[in-house]
């Protein structure tokens, strides 16, 4: 599995073997635990960019 993921991250297949191409060629992947992701959202930060989330705390119908 690790080899498969590394090949996805390195774009080391003739074409992407999975339907989601967001990981394809991602040379700096990172794991973020769901609790840490939620903590960052609650703090008003986008957990994936580290930037302030402009719609944090906004409620939608």
PDBQT receptor file of N, H, CA, C and O in Angstrom, charges set to zero:
ATOM      1  N   UNK A   1       0.826  -1.192   0.000  1.00  0.00    +0.000 N 
ATOM      2  CA  UNK A   1       0.000   0.000   0.000  1.00  0.00    +0.000 C 
ATOM      3  C   UNK A   1       0.871   1.257   0.000  1.00  0.00    +0.000 C 
ATOM      4  O   UNK A   1       0.577   2.226  -0.700  1.00  0.00    +0.000 OA
ATOM      5  N   UNK A   2       1.940   1.231   0.788  1.00  0.00    +0.000 N 
ATOM      6  H   UNK A   2       2.179   0.444   1.356  1.00  0.00    +0.000 HD
ATOM      7  CA  UNK A   2       2.829   2.386   0.851  1.00  0.00    +0.000 C 
ATOM      8  C   UNK A   2       3.441   2.649  -0.521  1.00  0.00    +0.000 C 
ATOM      9  O   UNK A   2       3.516   3.796  -0.961  1.00  0.00    +0.000 OA
ATOM     10  N   UNK A   3       3.877   1.591  -1.195  1.00  0.00    +0.000 N 
ATOM     11  H   UNK A   3       3.816   0.658  -0.838  1.00  0.00    +0.000 HD
ATOM     12  CA  UNK A   3       4.458   1.763  -2.529  1.00  0.00    +0.000 C 
ATOM     13  C   UNK A   3       3.432   2.353  -3.494  1.00  0.00    +0.000 C 
ATOM     14  O   UNK A   3       3.760   3.235  -4.289  1.00  0.00    +0.000 OA
ATOM     15  N   UNK A   4       2.203   1.873  -3.426  1.00  0.00    +0.000 N 
ATOM     16  H   UNK A   4       1.937   1.157  -2.781  1.00  0.00    +0.000 HD
ATOM     17  CA  UNK A   4       1.140   2.384  -4.287  1.00  0.00    +0.000 C 
ATOM     18  C   UNK A   4       0.924   3.879  -4.042  1.00  0.00    +0.000 C 
ATOM     19  O   UNK A   4       0.845   4.659  -4.990  1.00  0.00    +0.000 OA
ATOM     20  N   UNK A   5       0.827   4.279  -2.767  1.00  0.00    +0.000 N 
ATOM     21  H   UNK A   5       0.890   3.645  -1.996  1.00  0.00    +0.000 HD
ATOM     22  CA  UNK A   5       0.627   5.692  -2.446  1.00  0.00    +0.000 C 
ATOM     23  C   UNK A   5       1.806   6.540  -2.901  1.00  0.00    +0.000 C 
ATOM     24  O   UNK A   5       1.617   7.635  -3.431  1.00  0.00    +0.000 OA
ATOM     25  N   UNK A   6       3.019   6.041  -2.696  1.00  0.00    +0.000 N 
ATOM     26  H   UNK A   6       3.173   5.152  -2.265  1.00  0.00    +0.000 HD
ATOM     27  CA  UNK A   6       4.189   6.786  -3.164  1.00  0.00    +0.000 C 
ATOM     28  C   UNK A   6       4.144   6.974  -4.677  1.00  0.00    +0.000 C 
ATOM     29  O   UNK A   6       4.474   8.046  -5.184  1.00  0.00    +0.000 OA
ATOM     30  N   UNK A   7       3.741   5.943  -5.387  1.00  0.00    +0.000 N 
ATOM     31  H   UNK A   7       3.473   5.072  -4.976  1.00  0.00    +0.000 HD
ATOM     32  CA  UNK A   7       3.664   6.068  -6.841  1.00  0.00    +0.000 C 
ATOM     33  C   UNK A   7       2.578   7.055  -7.259  1.00  0.00    +0.000 C 
ATOM     34  O   UNK A   7       2.726   7.752  -8.263  1.00  0.00    +0.000 OA
ATOM     35  N   UNK A   8       1.492   7.117  -6.499  1.00  0.00    +0.000 N 
ATOM     36  H   UNK A   8       1.372   6.551  -5.683  1.00  0.00    +0.000 HD
ATOM     37  CA  UNK A   8       0.443   8.117  -6.762  1.00  0.00    +0.000 C 
ATOM     38  C   UNK A   8       1.023   9.515  -6.539  1.00  0.00    +0.000 C 
ATOM     39  O   UNK A   8       0.904  10.389  -7.397  1.00  0.00    +0.000 OA
ATOM     40  N   UNK A   9       1.653   9.717  -5.371  1.00  0.00    +0.000 N 
ATOM     41  H   UNK A   9       1.750   9.007  -4.673  1.00  0.00    +0.000 HD
ATOM     42  CA  UNK A   9       2.216  11.029  -5.037  1.00  0.00    +0.000 C 
ATOM     43  C   UNK A   9       3.284  11.463  -6.033  1.00  0.00    +0.000 C 
ATOM     44  O   UNK A   9       3.413  12.649  -6.335  1.00  0.00    +0.000 OA
ATOM     45  N   UNK A  10       4.037  10.516  -6.533  1.00  0.00    +0.000 N 
ATOM     46  H   UNK A  10       3.932   9.552  -6.287  1.00  0.00    +0.000 HD
ATOM     47  CA  UNK A  10       5.122  10.837  -7.474  1.00  0.00    +0.000 C 
ATOM     48  C   UNK A  10       4.674  10.812  -8.931  1.00  0.00    +0.000 C 
ATOM     49  O   UNK A  10       5.480  11.039  -9.833  1.00  0.00    +0.000 OA
ATOM     50  N   UNK A  11       3.396  10.537  -9.162  1.00  0.00    +0.000 N 
ATOM     51  H   UNK A  11       2.742  10.352  -8.429  1.00  0.00    +0.000 HD
ATOM     52  CA  UNK A  11       2.854  10.421 -10.530  1.00  0.00    +0.000 C 
ATOM     53  C   UNK A  11       3.692   9.420 -11.333  1.00  0.00    +0.000 C 
ATOM     54  O   UNK A  11       4.101   9.686 -12.463  1.00  0.00    +0.000 OA
ATOM     55  N   UNK A  12       3.929   8.272 -10.714  1.00  0.00    +0.000 N 
ATOM     56  H   UNK A  12       3.596   8.057  -9.796  1.00  0.00    +0.000 HD
ATOM     57  CA  UNK A  12       4.825   7.264 -11.263  1.00  0.00    +0.000 C 
ATOM     58  C   UNK A  12       4.068   6.112 -11.939  1.00  0.00    +0.000 C 
ATOM     59  O   UNK A  12       4.530   4.971 -11.922  1.00  0.00    +0.000 OA
ATOM     60  N   UNK A  13       2.923   6.407 -12.526  1.00  0.00    +0.000 N 
ATOM     61  H   UNK A  13       2.548   7.333 -12.540  1.00  0.00    +0.000 HD
ATOM     62  CA  UNK A  13       2.160   5.466 -13.340  1.00  0.00    +0.000 C 
ATOM     63  C   UNK A  13       1.982   6.118 -14.716  1.00  0.00    +0.000 C 
ATOM     64  O   UNK A  13       2.078   7.340 -14.829  1.00  0.00    +0.000 OA
ATOM     65  N   UNK A  14       1.728   5.339 -15.745  1.00  0.00    +0.000 N 
ATOM     66  H   UNK A  14       1.649   4.346 -15.653  1.00  0.00    +0.000 HD
ATOM     67  CA  UNK A  14       1.484   5.947 -17.063  1.00  0.00    +0.000 C 
ATOM     68  C   UNK A  14       0.312   6.941 -17.042  1.00  0.00    +0.000 C 
ATOM     69  O   UNK A  14       0.336   7.957 -17.738  1.00  0.00    +0.000 OA
ATOM     70  N   UNK A  15      -0.709   6.632 -16.236  1.00  0.00    +0.000 N 
ATOM     71  H   UNK A  15      -0.728   5.808 -15.671  1.00  0.00    +0.000 HD
ATOM     72  CA  UNK A  15      -1.822   7.553 -16.002  1.00  0.00    +0.000 C 
ATOM     73  C   UNK A  15      -2.344   7.305 -14.599  1.00  0.00    +0.000 C 
ATOM     74  O   UNK A  15      -2.086   6.253 -14.014  1.00  0.00    +0.000 OA
ATOM     75  N   UNK A  16      -3.067   8.254 -14.063  1.00  0.00    +0.000 N 
ATOM     76  H   UNK A  16      -3.277   9.108 -14.538  1.00  0.00    +0.000 HD
ATOM     77  CA  UNK A  16      -3.566   8.135 -12.690  1.00  0.00    +0.000 C 
ATOM     78  C   UNK A  16      -4.521   6.950 -12.581  1.00  0.00    +0.000 C 
ATOM     79  O   UNK A  16      -5.518   6.904 -13.301  1.00  0.00    +0.000 OA
ATOM     80  N   UNK A  17      -4.237   5.984 -11.690  1.00  0.00    +0.000 N 
ATOM     81  H   UNK A  17      -3.427   6.021 -11.106  1.00  0.00    +0.000 HD
ATOM     82  CA  UNK A  17      -5.070   4.786 -11.583  1.00  0.00    +0.000 C 
ATOM     83  C   UNK A  17      -6.315   4.954 -10.708  1.00  0.00    +0.000 C 
ATOM     84  O   UNK A  17      -7.093   4.011 -10.560  1.00  0.00    +0.000 OA
ATOM     85  N   UNK A  18      -6.511   6.130 -10.132  1.00  0.00    +0.000 N 
ATOM     86  H   UNK A  18      -5.880   6.896 -10.253  1.00  0.00    +0.000 HD
ATOM     87  CA  UNK A  18      -7.700   6.365  -9.306  1.00  0.00    +0.000 C 
ATOM     88  C   UNK A  18      -8.488   7.533  -9.875  1.00  0.00    +0.000 C 
ATOM     89  O   UNK A  18      -7.944   8.353 -10.615  1.00  0.00    +0.000 OA
ATOM     90  N   UNK A  19      -9.766   7.611  -9.531  1.00  0.00    +0.000 N 
ATOM     91  H   UNK A  19     -10.208   6.946  -8.930  1.00  0.00    +0.000 HD
ATOM     92  CA  UNK A  19     -10.619   8.645 -10.118  1.00  0.00    +0.000 C 
ATOM     93  C   UNK A  19     -10.353  10.038  -9.539  1.00  0.00    +0.000 C 
ATOM     94  O   UNK A  19     -10.577  11.038 -10.222  1.00  0.00    +0.000 OA
ATOM     95  N   UNK A  20      -9.882  10.118  -8.302  1.00  0.00    +0.000 N 
ATOM     96  H   UNK A  20      -9.700   9.306  -7.747  1.00  0.00    +0.000 HD
ATOM     97  CA  UNK A  20      -9.594  11.407  -7.672  1.00  0.00    +0.000 C 
ATOM     98  C   UNK A  20      -8.146  11.777  -7.967  1.00  0.00    +0.000 C 
ATOM     99  O   UNK A  20      -7.227  11.105  -7.500  1.00  0.00    +0.000 OA
ATOM    100  N   UNK A  21      -7.938  12.834  -8.733  1.00  0.00    +0.000 N 
ATOM    101  H   UNK A  21      -8.685  13.380  -9.112  1.00  0.00    +0.000 HD
ATOM    102  CA  UNK A  21      -6.584  13.211  -9.121  1.00  0.00    +0.000 C 
ATOM    103  C   UNK A  21      -5.949  14.240  -8.177  1.00  0.00    +0.000 C 
ATOM    104  O   UNK A  21      -4.879  14.767  -8.478  1.00  0.00    +0.000 OA
ATOM    105  N   UNK A  22      -6.591  14.530  -7.043  1.00  0.00    +0.000 N 
ATOM    106  H   UNK A  22      -7.461  14.102  -6.798  1.00  0.00    +0.000 HD
ATOM    107  CA  UNK A  22      -6.029  15.533  -6.129  1.00  0.00    +0.000 C 
ATOM    108  C   UNK A  22      -4.718  15.079  -5.498  1.00  0.00    +0.000 C 
ATOM    109  O   UNK A  22      -3.929  15.917  -5.063  1.00  0.00    +0.000 OA
ATOM    110  N   UNK A  23      -4.469  13.784  -5.439  1.00  0.00    +0.000 N 
ATOM    111  H   UNK A  23      -5.110  13.103  -5.793  1.00  0.00    +0.000 HD
ATOM    112  CA  UNK A  23      -3.220  13.267  -4.877  1.00  0.00    +0.000 C 
ATOM    113  C   UNK A  23      -2.142  13.069  -5.934  1.00  0.00    +0.000 C 
ATOM    114  O   UNK A  23      -0.959  12.956  -5.614  1.00  0.00    +0.000 OA
ATOM    115  N   UNK A  24      -2.558  13.030  -7.185  1.00  0.00    +0.000 N 
ATOM    116  H   UNK A  24      -3.519  13.122  -7.445  1.00  0.00    +0.000 HD
ATOM    117  CA  UNK A  24      -1.659  12.738  -8.304  1.00  0.00    +0.000 C 
ATOM    118  C   UNK A  24      -0.586  13.809  -8.424  1.00  0.00    +0.000 C 
ATOM    119  O   UNK A  24      -0.885  14.981  -8.651  1.00  0.00    +0.000 OA
ATOM    120  N   UNK A  25       0.664  13.395  -8.268  1.00  0.00    +0.000 N 
ATOM    121  H   UNK A  25       0.907  12.443  -8.083  1.00  0.00    +0.000 HD
ATOM    122  CA  UNK A  25       1.767  14.337  -8.388  1.00  0.00    +0.000 C 
ATOM    123  C   UNK A  25       1.922  15.281  -7.206  1.00  0.00    +0.000 C 
ATOM    124  O   UNK A  25       2.598  16.304  -7.314  1.00  0.00    +0.000 OA
ATOM    125  N   UNK A  26       1.302  14.949  -6.080  1.00  0.00    +0.000 N 
ATOM    126  H   UNK A  26       0.753  14.118  -5.992  1.00  0.00    +0.000 HD
ATOM    127  CA  UNK A  26       1.420  15.770  -4.871  1.00  0.00    +0.000 C 
ATOM    128  C   UNK A  26       2.723  15.373  -4.170  1.00  0.00    +0.000 C 
ATOM    129  O   UNK A  26       2.768  14.371  -3.457  1.00  0.00    +0.000 OA
ATOM    130  N   UNK A  27       3.768  16.155  -4.375  1.00  0.00    +0.000 N 
ATOM    131  H   UNK A  27       3.732  16.969  -4.954  1.00  0.00    +0.000 HD
ATOM    132  CA  UNK A  27       5.080  15.802  -3.845  1.00  0.00    +0.000 C 
ATOM    133  C   UNK A  27       5.251  16.133  -2.372  1.00  0.00    +0.000 C 
ATOM    134  O   UNK A  27       6.266  15.773  -1.776  1.00  0.00    +0.000 OA
ATOM    135  N   UNK A  28       4.278  16.814  -1.773  1.00  0.00    +0.000 N 
ATOM    136  H   UNK A  28       3.454  17.107  -2.257  1.00  0.00    +0.000 HD
ATOM    137  CA  UNK A  28       4.338  17.156  -0.349  1.00  0.00    +0.000 C 
ATOM    138  C   UNK A  28       3.027  16.805   0.351  1.00  0.00    +0.000 C 
ATOM    139  O   UNK A  28       2.389  17.680   0.936  1.00  0.00    +0.000 OA
ATOM    140  N   UNK A  29       2.619  15.539   0.297  1.00  0.00    +0.000 N 
ATOM    141  H   UNK A  29       3.138  14.828  -0.178  1.00  0.00    +0.000 HD
ATOM    142  CA  UNK A  29       1.360  15.178   0.956  1.00  0.00    +0.000 C 
ATOM    143  C   UNK A  29       1.515  15.247   2.472  1.00  0.00    +0.000 C 
ATOM    144  O   UNK A  29       2.620  15.126   3.002  1.00  0.00    +0.000 OA
ATOM    145  N   UNK A  30       0.399  15.443   3.157  1.00  0.00    +0.000 N 
ATOM    146  H   UNK A  30      -0.498  15.541   2.727  1.00  0.00    +0.000 HD
ATOM    147  CA  UNK A  30       0.447  15.430   4.612  1.00  0.00    +0.000 C 
ATOM    148  C   UNK A  30      -0.812  14.791   5.164  1.00  0.00    +0.000 C 
ATOM    149  O   UNK A  30      -1.878  14.837   4.550  1.00  0.00    +0.000 OA
ATOM    150  N   UNK A  31      -0.667  14.205   6.314  1.00  0.00    +0.000 N 
ATOM    151  H   UNK A  31       0.199  14.167   6.813  1.00  0.00    +0.000 HD
ATOM    152  CA  UNK A  31      -1.781  13.599   7.026  1.00  0.00    +0.000 C 
ATOM    153  C   UNK A  31      -2.252  14.585   8.075  1.00  0.00    +0.000 C 
ATOM    154  O   UNK A  31      -1.444  15.189   8.781  1.00  0.00    +0.000 OA
ATOM    155  N   UNK A  32      -3.553  14.744   8.174  1.00  0.00    +0.000 N 
ATOM    156  H   UNK A  32      -4.209  14.253   7.601  1.00  0.00    +0.000 HD
ATOM    157  CA  UNK A  32      -4.119  15.619   9.190  1.00  0.00    +0.000 C 
ATOM    158  C   UNK A  32      -5.234  14.849   9.879  1.00  0.00    +0.000 C 
ATOM    159  O   UNK A  32      -6.229  14.483   9.253  1.00  0.00    +0.000 OA
ATOM    160  N   UNK A  33      -5.063  14.607  11.166  1.00  0.00    +0.000 N 
ATOM    161  H   UNK A  33      -4.255  14.904  11.675  1.00  0.00    +0.000 HD
ATOM    162  CA  UNK A  33      -6.071  13.867  11.928  1.00  0.00    +0.000 C 
ATOM    163  C   UNK A  33      -7.366  14.671  11.967  1.00  0.00    +0.000 C 
ATOM    164  O   UNK A  33      -7.344  15.902  12.009  1.00  0.00    +0.000 OA
ATOM    165  N   UNK A  34      -8.478  13.975  11.952  1.00  0.00    +0.000 N 
ATOM    166  H   UNK A  34      -8.496  12.975  11.918  1.00  0.00    +0.000 HD
ATOM    167  CA  UNK A  34      -9.796  14.619  11.932  1.00  0.00    +0.000 C 
ATOM    168  C   UNK A  34      -9.984  15.568  13.122  1.00  0.00    +0.000 C 
ATOM    169  O   UNK A  34     -10.619  16.613  12.983  1.00  0.00    +0.000 OA
ATOM    170  N   UNK A  35      -9.441  15.215  14.280  1.00  0.00    +0.000 N 
ATOM    171  H   UNK A  35      -8.925  14.366  14.394  1.00  0.00    +0.000 HD
ATOM    172  CA  UNK A  35      -9.575  16.093  15.453  1.00  0.00    +0.000 C 
ATOM    173  C   UNK A  35      -8.783  17.389  15.276  1.00  0.00    +0.000 C 
ATOM    174  O   UNK A  35      -9.242  18.467  15.655  1.00  0.00    +0.000 OA
ATOM    175  N   UNK A  36      -7.589  17.267  14.695  1.00  0.00    +0.000 N 
ATOM    176  H   UNK A  36      -7.217  16.392  14.387  1.00  0.00    +0.000 HD
ATOM    177  CA  UNK A  36      -6.788  18.468  14.444  1.00  0.00    +0.000 C 
ATOM    178  C   UNK A  36      -7.437  19.330  13.368  1.00  0.00    +0.000 C 
ATOM    179  O   UNK A  36      -7.426  20.557  13.462  1.00  0.00    +0.000 OA
ATOM    180  N   UNK A  37      -8.000  18.691  12.349  1.00  0.00    +0.000 N 
ATOM    181  H   UNK A  37      -8.008  17.694  12.273  1.00  0.00    +0.000 HD
ATOM    182  CA  UNK A  37      -8.710  19.430  11.309  1.00  0.00    +0.000 C 
ATOM    183  C   UNK A  37      -9.869  20.211  11.923  1.00  0.00    +0.000 C 
ATOM    184  O   UNK A  37     -10.050  21.391  11.624  1.00  0.00    +0.000 OA
ATOM    185  N   UNK A  38     -10.653  19.558  12.781  1.00  0.00    +0.000 N 
ATOM    186  H   UNK A  38     -10.507  18.600  13.024  1.00  0.00    +0.000 HD
ATOM    187  CA  UNK A  38     -11.794  20.225  13.411  1.00  0.00    +0.000 C 
ATOM    188  C   UNK A  38     -11.338  21.344  14.332  1.00  0.00    +0.000 C 
ATOM    189  O   UNK A  38     -11.971  22.399  14.374  1.00  0.00    +0.000 OA
ATOM    190  N   UNK A  39     -10.251  21.137  15.072  1.00  0.00    +0.000 N 
ATOM    191  H   UNK A  39      -9.737  20.280  15.037  1.00  0.00    +0.000 HD
ATOM    192  CA  UNK A  39      -9.721  22.171  15.965  1.00  0.00    +0.000 C 
ATOM    193  C   UNK A  39      -9.340  23.422  15.176  1.00  0.00    +0.000 C 
ATOM    194  O   UNK A  39      -9.612  24.543  15.605  1.00  0.00    +0.000 OA
ATOM    195  N   UNK A  40      -8.712  23.222  14.029  1.00  0.00    +0.000 N 
ATOM    196  H   UNK A  40      -8.491  22.311  13.681  1.00  0.00    +0.000 HD
ATOM    197  CA  UNK A  40      -8.325  24.365  13.194  1.00  0.00    +0.000 C 
ATOM    198  C   UNK A  40      -9.543  25.073  12.615  1.00  0.00    +0.000 C 
ATOM    199  O   UNK A  40      -9.596  26.302  12.588  1.00  0.00    +0.000 OA
ATOM    200  N   UNK A  41     -10.538  24.287  12.143  1.00  0.00    +0.000 N 
ATOM    201  H   UNK A  41     -10.496  23.288  12.165  1.00  0.00    +0.000 HD
ATOM    202  CA  UNK A  41     -11.774  24.921  11.651  1.00  0.00    +0.000 C 
ATOM    203  C   UNK A  41     -12.409  25.749  12.757  1.00  0.00    +0.000 C 
ATOM    204  O   UNK A  41     -12.829  26.884  12.528  1.00  0.00    +0.000 OA
ATOM    205  N   UNK A  42     -12.480  25.170  13.977  1.00  0.00    +0.000 N 
ATOM    206  H   UNK A  42     -12.139  24.249  14.163  1.00  0.00    +0.000 HD
ATOM    207  CA  UNK A  42     -13.088  25.876  15.115  1.00  0.00    +0.000 C 
ATOM    208  C   UNK A  42     -12.325  27.144  15.472  1.00  0.00    +0.000 C 
ATOM    209  O   UNK A  42     -12.908  28.104  15.977  1.00  0.00    +0.000 OA
ATOM    210  N   UNK A  43     -11.023  27.147  15.210  1.00  0.00    +0.000 N 
ATOM    211  H   UNK A  43     -10.550  26.367  14.800  1.00  0.00    +0.000 HD
ATOM    212  CA  UNK A  43     -10.199  28.331  15.479  1.00  0.00    +0.000 C 
ATOM    213  C   UNK A  43     -10.301  29.360  14.355  1.00  0.00    +0.000 C 
ATOM    214  O   UNK A  43      -9.676  30.419  14.425  1.00  0.00    +0.000 OA
ATOM    215  N   UNK A  44     -11.088  29.054  13.314  1.00  0.00    +0.000 N 
ATOM    216  H   UNK A  44     -11.596  28.194  13.257  1.00  0.00    +0.000 HD
ATOM    217  CA  UNK A  44     -11.274  29.997  12.216  1.00  0.00    +0.000 C 
ATOM    218  C   UNK A  44     -10.203  29.909  11.148  1.00  0.00    +0.000 C 
ATOM    219  O   UNK A  44     -10.020  30.848  10.373  1.00  0.00    +0.000 OA
ATOM    220  N   UNK A  45      -9.483  28.775  11.097  1.00  0.00    +0.000 N 
ATOM    221  H   UNK A  45      -9.631  28.012  11.727  1.00  0.00    +0.000 HD
ATOM    222  CA  UNK A  45      -8.426  28.590  10.113  1.00  0.00    +0.000 C 
ATOM    223  C   UNK A  45      -8.772  27.456   9.158  1.00  0.00    +0.000 C 
ATOM    224  O   UNK A  45      -9.361  26.450   9.555  1.00  0.00    +0.000 OA
ATOM    225  N   UNK A  46      -8.404  27.629   7.913  1.00  0.00    +0.000 N 
ATOM    226  H   UNK A  46      -7.926  28.446   7.591  1.00  0.00    +0.000 HD
ATOM    227  CA  UNK A  46      -8.530  26.529   6.959  1.00  0.00    +0.000 C 
ATOM    228  C   UNK A  46      -7.393  25.559   7.272  1.00  0.00    +0.000 C 
ATOM    229  O   UNK A  46      -6.226  25.932   7.158  1.00  0.00    +0.000 OA
ATOM    230  N   UNK A  47      -7.707  24.319   7.667  1.00  0.00    +0.000 N 
ATOM    231  H   UNK A  47      -8.656  24.016   7.760  1.00  0.00    +0.000 HD
ATOM    232  CA  UNK A  47      -6.657  23.395   8.098  1.00  0.00    +0.000 C 
ATOM    233  C   UNK A  47      -5.683  22.993   6.998  1.00  0.00    +0.000 C 
ATOM    234  O   UNK A  47      -4.581  22.534   7.299  1.00  0.00    +0.000 OA
ATOM    235  N   UNK A  48      -6.054  23.152   5.752  1.00  0.00    +0.000 N 
ATOM    236  H   UNK A  48      -6.950  23.525   5.508  1.00  0.00    +0.000 HD
ATOM    237  CA  UNK A  48      -5.198  22.712   4.657  1.00  0.00    +0.000 C 
ATOM    238  C   UNK A  48      -4.314  23.828   4.118  1.00  0.00    +0.000 C 
ATOM    239  O   UNK A  48      -3.281  23.560   3.505  1.00  0.00    +0.000 OA
ATOM    240  N   UNK A  49      -4.710  25.073   4.339  1.00  0.00    +0.000 N 
ATOM    241  H   UNK A  49      -5.550  25.291   4.837  1.00  0.00    +0.000 HD
ATOM    242  CA  UNK A  49      -3.888  26.190   3.849  1.00  0.00    +0.000 C 
ATOM    243  C   UNK A  49      -3.263  26.974   4.997  1.00  0.00    +0.000 C 
ATOM    244  O   UNK A  49      -2.247  27.645   4.813  1.00  0.00    +0.000 OA
ATOM    245  N   UNK A  50      -3.872  26.892   6.187  1.00  0.00    +0.000 N 
ATOM    246  H   UNK A  50      -4.697  26.348   6.336  1.00  0.00    +0.000 HD
ATOM    247  CA  UNK A  50      -3.395  27.666   7.329  1.00  0.00    +0.000 C 
ATOM    248  C   UNK A  50      -3.883  29.096   7.317  1.00  0.00    +0.000 C 
ATOM    249  O   UNK A  50      -3.580  29.870   8.225  1.00  0.00    +0.000 OA
ATOM    250  N   UNK A  51      -4.642  29.452   6.288  1.00  0.00    +0.000 N 
ATOM    251  H   UNK A  51      -4.888  28.823   5.550  1.00  0.00    +0.000 HD
ATOM    252  CA  UNK A  51      -5.151  30.816   6.173  1.00  0.00    +0.000 C 
ATOM    253  C   UNK A  51      -6.441  30.984   6.970  1.00  0.00    +0.000 C 
ATOM    254  O   UNK A  51      -7.122  30.011   7.294  1.00  0.00    +0.000 OA
ATOM    255  N   UNK A  52      -6.755  32.219   7.274  1.00  0.00    +0.000 N 
ATOM    256  H   UNK A  52      -6.202  33.010   7.011  1.00  0.00    +0.000 HD
ATOM    257  CA  UNK A  52      -8.001  32.518   7.975  1.00  0.00    +0.000 C 
ATOM    258  C   UNK A  52      -9.166  32.099   7.096  1.00  0.00    +0.000 C 
ATOM    259  O   UNK A  52      -9.191  32.385   5.899  1.00  0.00    +0.000 OA
ATOM    260  N   UNK A  53     -10.134  31.416   7.702  1.00  0.00    +0.000 N 
ATOM    261  H   UNK A  53     -10.114  31.183   8.675  1.00  0.00    +0.000 HD
ATOM    262  CA  UNK A  53     -11.326  30.986   6.979  1.00  0.00    +0.000 C 
ATOM    263  C   UNK A  53     -12.346  32.111   7.061  1.00  0.00    +0.000 C 
ATOM    264  O   UNK A  53     -12.875  32.404   8.133  1.00  0.00    +0.000 OA
ATOM    265  N   UNK A  54     -12.618  32.735   5.929  1.00  0.00    +0.000 N 
ATOM    266  H   UNK A  54     -12.188  32.498   5.057  1.00  0.00    +0.000 HD
ATOM    267  CA  UNK A  54     -13.480  33.919   5.900  1.00  0.00    +0.000 C 
ATOM    268  C   UNK A  54     -14.940  33.621   6.240  1.00  0.00    +0.000 C 
ATOM    269  O   UNK A  54     -15.679  34.538   6.598  1.00  0.00    +0.000 OA
ATOM    270  N   UNK A  55     -15.368  32.377   6.137  1.00  0.00    +0.000 N 
ATOM    271  H   UNK A  55     -14.768  31.633   5.846  1.00  0.00    +0.000 HD
ATOM    272  CA  UNK A  55     -16.759  32.067   6.468  1.00  0.00    +0.000 C 
ATOM    273  C   UNK A  55     -16.877  31.301   7.793  1.00  0.00    +0.000 C 
ATOM    274  O   UNK A  55     -17.931  30.738   8.089  1.00  0.00    +0.000 OA
ATOM    275  N   UNK A  56     -15.819  31.278   8.574  1.00  0.00    +0.000 N 
ATOM    276  H   UNK A  56     -14.962  31.735   8.333  1.00  0.00    +0.000 HD
ATOM    277  CA  UNK A  56     -15.863  30.597   9.876  1.00  0.00    +0.000 C 
ATOM    278  C   UNK A  56     -16.941  31.215  10.750  1.00  0.00    +0.000 C 
ATOM    279  O   UNK A  56     -17.048  32.437  10.852  1.00  0.00    +0.000 OA
ATOM    280  N   UNK A  57     -17.726  30.372  11.372  1.00  0.00    +0.000 N 
ATOM    281  H   UNK A  57     -17.639  29.379  11.289  1.00  0.00    +0.000 HD
ATOM    282  CA  UNK A  57     -18.781  30.837  12.258  1.00  0.00    +0.000 C 
ATOM    283  C   UNK A  57     -20.053  31.262  11.555  1.00  0.00    +0.000 C 
ATOM    284  O   UNK A  57     -21.038  31.591  12.216  1.00  0.00    +0.000 OA
ATOM    285  N   UNK A  58     -20.056  31.263  10.239  1.00  0.00    +0.000 N 
ATOM    286  H   UNK A  58     -19.256  30.996   9.702  1.00  0.00    +0.000 HD
ATOM    287  CA  UNK A  58     -21.239  31.611   9.475  1.00  0.00    +0.000 C 
ATOM    288  C   UNK A  58     -22.202  30.437   9.477  1.00  0.00    +0.000 C 
ATOM    289  O   UNK A  58     -21.802  29.296   9.247  1.00  0.00    +0.000 OA
ATOM    290  N   UNK A  59     -23.454  30.716   9.734  1.00  0.00    +0.000 N 
ATOM    291  H   UNK A  59     -23.779  31.643   9.921  1.00  0.00    +0.000 HD
ATOM    292  CA  UNK A  59     -24.459  29.666   9.715  1.00  0.00    +0.000 C 
ATOM    293  C   UNK A  59     -25.267  29.767   8.436  1.00  0.00    +0.000 C 
ATOM    294  O   UNK A  59     -25.600  30.859   7.978  1.00  0.00    +0.000 OA
ATOM    295  N   UNK A  60     -25.571  28.632   7.876  1.00  0.00    +0.000 N 
ATOM    296  H   UNK A  60     -25.300  27.744   8.249  1.00  0.00    +0.000 HD
ATOM    297  CA  UNK A  60     -26.360  28.572   6.649  1.00  0.00    +0.000 C 
ATOM    298  C   UNK A  60     -27.676  27.854   6.904  1.00  0.00    +0.000 C 
ATOM    299  O   UNK A  60     -27.768  26.996   7.782  1.00  0.00    +0.000 OA
ATOM    300  N   UNK A  61     -28.686  28.212   6.134  1.00  0.00    +0.000 N 
ATOM    301  H   UNK A  61     -28.611  28.909   5.421  1.00  0.00    +0.000 HD
ATOM    302  CA  UNK A  61     -30.004  27.564   6.278  1.00  0.00    +0.000 C 
ATOM    303  C   UNK A  61     -29.994  26.187   5.674  1.00  0.00    +0.000 C 
ATOM    304  O   UNK A  61     -31.011  25.494   5.701  1.00  0.00    +0.000 OA
TER     305      UNK A  61
